[in-house]
Amino acid sequence: CKGELLAAVDDKGNLFLFRCISLSPKQKIRIGISLLHSFGSKGISLLFSPGKQYQLLVSFQDKTTACVDCDTGVIIATLRGHKRVVQSISYHPSCSFVATASLDRLILWD
């Protein structure tokens, strides 16, 4: 989100957040790592919201996609509806819609 956060999800569904902090004008970077949430299903892909700061979409092997608040780790919404694993997620530039795609179909969410 806005260049200061990185995120990763592992094969156990652990969602990690990396906060990058500049310590000096010489651009020394300190990275704080935290376990944001543990989902219990293998993570497939993730994407930060381009407009809503500190929101993240994460897709999982269990065919769901979760919208997570990066500050609190709270799950804002869980998107269910695919019969196959969600391989791709995308935000519309206005952040009004989200698209999830799997081998079974493409779903637009609002």
Secondary structure, 3 states (H helix, E strand, C coil): CCCCEEEEECCCCEEEEEEEEECCCCCCEEEEEEEEEECCCCEEEEEECCCCCCEEEEEECCCCEEEEECCCCCEEEEECCCCCCEEEEEECCCCCCEEEEECCCEEEEC
